[in-house]
Amino acid sequence: MVLAEDLESLKVIALMGGCHGPVFVSSQVLAGALATSPQTASRRLKALESQRLITRTMNPDGQHITVTKEGEDELRREYAEYCRLFGHEGGHYTLSGVVVSGLGEGRYYMSLEPYKKQFLRHLGFEPYPGTLNLRLAGSDIPTRKKIETLTWIPIQGFSAEGRTFGGVRCLPCRINDISCGIVVPGRSHYPEDIVEVIAPVGLRDALHLKENDRVNVEVAYD
């Protein structure tokens, strides 16, 4: 969990333009913005770097800082909480992607009993052994990033048959009138333009989908 003072420092760097590329931020400059000492500002920069929320490079003119994807995600989560706090109205996000073939691993993982039981408990259905993979257009990536700020459901990893299976996070969604779930592996860096969907039925057959057919996924939020 990011400490409040570190999040405050991250916000200041983002306001200086750190989400868009490297910006010059000395300890003295950050100290002035935070109304604290340069020593404290330096400690906060080290803390942000150790949490991989920023990257720092030294150039002849001084220190340049960039907010990482992880740092931007933390700021988006903070924004989402303030939206809920101050009466942000509910609605839904729509992701539009084309059907693509996966690696075939979804069929195996969705057949494992510990995963199936957790999905049943959290989503209300046992997943069909397989996933529907969708590739998003570039214009849908900002919406995908907004969805990252929502509250995802953790699916715990487990050990079986001498193997360790990692945790997964999922988010309820719908395709047409079918209740589904977006799933993202917890261990790996997942491509932001790929959405992997589970459902109680085989979606390709149920919706008569072929490769490169376009599908809309709706995610509700409060």
N, C-alpha and C positions, 0 to 999 in steps of 0.2 A: 504494500500500500504506500502511495506517495504521500509524504508529510505535507501539511498545509503550507509550511514556509517554502518547501521546494516547489510546490505547485504555483505559489505566488511568483517565485523567481522565473519559472518556466513561462508563465503568462507574460511577464515583462519582456522576456526575450522574444516571444512570439509577436508581441505588439511592436517590437523594433523591426520586425520583418523576418525573424528567424525561421518561420515556416516556409518561406519562399526561397531561401538560400542563405549562404554564410553572411553574417552581419558582424561588424566590429563591436565587441562588448568587453570592455576591461572591467576589472573588479571595482575600480573607482566609479565607472559609469553605472554599473549595476547597483553599487552601494547607494549612489545618489537617488536612483529610481525607487529603491526599497527603503530609503531613510535608515540605513544601517551602516556598519563599518565595512571598509574594504576587506578586512579579514573574514568577517562573516559572509560577505558576498562571495569571496574566494572559496570558502567551505561549501557554500550552496552549489557553486558551479561544479565542484568536484563530486558532490552528491548526485547531481543531475547526470553527470557523465557516467558515474559508476552504475546508475540505474538504466543507462542507455537511452535516456530521454533527450540528450543532446550529443553532438560530436563537436570536438574542438580542434582547430588547427592553428599553428603558429606561423605567421607571415612576417616579413620585415616590418610591416607597419603595426604589428600587434596580433592579438588573439581574435580569431573569427569563429563564430558559433553558429551551428545549424540545429534546428529542432528536428529530431528523428521522427519516423513514422510512429514509433511507440510514444514519443512525447506528444505528437499531435493527437493520437488516440486518447491520451489522458485528458487533454484539453477538451476534446469532443465529449467525453464522458461527463466532465464537469459542466459543460454547457447543457447537456441533456438533463442533468439533475436540476439545474436552475429553471429550465423550461417546465419540468414537472412541478417544481415548487411554486412557480408563479402562474399556474393555471394554463399551461400550454395545452391546447385542445388536442384530443386524440384524432387519429386518422389512420392512413395506411400509406406505405411506400410500395411502389411497383417497380420490380426489376424485370427487364426484358432481355432474354438471351436466346441463343440458338442452340439446338441440341447437338452435342458432340459426344464422341465415344470416350469413355474413361479407360482406366487400366484394367478393369475387371475385378479390382480388389473389393469394391463395395459389396458384391454378392457374398463374398466370404465373411467379411466383418459383420454384415447385417444378419448373418445366420447364427452368430455366436450368442448363446443364451444370456450371459450377463448383460450384454448390450440390449438385447431384445426386451428383457424385463424392465430395464431403466427407461427405455423409450416408451414402453407401454404405460409405465407409471407417470411419466412427465408429459407425454404427448397424447396419450389415450389410444394408441394403436401400436401393434407389433409391426415393424417395418417389413415390407416385401424384401426378399433377399436380392438386393441390387439398388443402385442409385441412378437418378437422372442427372446427367451433367450438362450444364448450360454455360456457354461462353457469352459474357456480356460485351456490349459495344462500349467504346470509350466514353460515350455520353452517359452511361449508366454507372460508371465508377464512383462519381460523387454520391449517388444514392446508396451504393454499396458501403461507402465509408460512413454514411449516416446510420445505416443499419448496425454498424459495429458499435455504436454508442448505446444501443438498446440492451436490455437485460437478457443475456443468454442463459440457457439452462446447462449446468455442467453435468456431463455423463462421466462417471468415474471409470478409471482404468482398472485392470485386474490382471491376475496371473492365472494361467491354465496350461496344462500339458507342457510345462517347462518353458513357457513363453510369457512375456509381459506385453500386455495390450494397453496402449496409452489411452488417456482421457480424451473426450470429445466434447465440444459444446454445440448446442443446437438451438434453433429459434423457430417457433411455430410459424407456419405460413399456409397459404392456400394457392392451389392452381385450379382454376374454374371452381367447381364445388367440392373439390377433394382436399381434406385436411392433410397437410404435409409438414415437413420440417427441413430447414436448411441445416446441414451439418458441416463442421469444420474440425479437422484433426487438431488436437491440442499441442502436439509436439513439433510439428513442422511449420515452416513459413508457407502458407497457402497462397496461390496466385489470386490476386484481387479481382481478376476478370473471370474467375471460374466460380460457379455456384453449384453445389452438390445437394440434391434434394432427395429425401426419403419419403415414403408414403405407404399406406397399408396395401396398396395395389401396385402392380407393374405399370408405371405411368406411360411408358412407350406404347404398351398395348391398350391400356384404358383410354388414352387420348389419341390413338392412331398416329403416333409421332414417328417421323423419319429423321434421318440426319439432316441438320441445318434448318429444320422447322423452328419457327419462333414460338416461344412460350413466355407468358407473363406470370410472374410470381408476386403475390400480394402479401405484405407483412404489415400487420396491424400494430399500432402503438398507442399508448395512453397519453 
